[in-house]
Amino acid sequence: MKIAFVGKGGSGKTTLSSLFIRHLAAARVPVIAIDADINQHLAAALGLDEHADSAPPAMGAQLPLIKEYLRGTNPRIASAETMIKTTPPGAGSRLLRVGDDNPVFDACARTVPLDDGEARLMATGPFTESDLGVACYHSKVGAVELCLNHLVDGREEFIVVDMTAGSDSFASGMFTRFDMTFLVAEPTRKGTAVYRQYKEYARDFGVALRVVGNKVQGPDDLAFLRDEVGEDLLVTFGHSEWVRAMEKGRPPRFDTLEVTNRQALRVLHETADAAYASRDWERYTRQMVHFHLKNAESWGNARTGADLAAQVDPAFTLDERSAASRQPA
């Protein structure tokens, strides 16, 4: 199940995505955590020293390796250089599975030990001083989008992505790559404005969206969120001494998280799991192709010198069977 956490900057989406990852790990569910935010804080929220050698390398720096591995023997892709972030898989492409060992995970993922389990952590890499004036952060996120396009996951496998803040998530087609999107909103006008903007953009693409209220301190905050987002409000999180200790770099054992917040995490898990019944691989593949053709026409063809529309394999649908039946050696 592919899950995104989105929201206004400072809403707490990184904190809540890290709590959800810890919850999944404690439930012994295989989980890949991806930090796709311009501010790279997920590793620290999962307990890693920001300067530790165990931190994952930037996925963007591994893009040539990722492209070369994923194209496999796909005859529609002449070279890794002609692949862009939206290139879809086809017959002969190599696909990724959550529990697999492969060169992409070997190069980009690091195993993070947690109290009652573990997670694989991947990260786009930070926007550095050398990028100022010459690079767009969304080009770094392209490695994540390419991997998601080639990733096949089952019901009891989770990919949790901490997305970049606000409407920046719509700068690529990656917002359609998820079974469930949790929008973290504070009980403020700014917090709920992001929700309205996100829902408007996502409406035409069938994005499953639920709101997670954060920093909810009482009945007035809850009533405000219900008035602003209606039935899309799924659950709320309140004050947490556990989170405060975690943010100081001294997290207690996860099983000491407040009962109400543990219950809220179970609601997220149940909601994400229930989304499996609505999974539509054909629509997923169509949307992938839609954004690829759009990017090919607007900039990809000119940049690569190739007709990238020819990369689309009309007979291919990405699904759970394709990982077993079409994987090259």
Beta strands, then each sheet from edge to edge (+ up, - down):
strand 1: 2-7
strand 2: 31-35
strand 3: 96-97
strand 4: 110-114
strand 5: 117-123
strand 6: 151-152
strand 7: 158-162
strand 8: 180-185
strand 9: 209-213
strand 10: 233-236
sheet 1: 4+ 5- 2- 7- 1- 8- 9- 10-
sheet 2: 3+ 6+
end
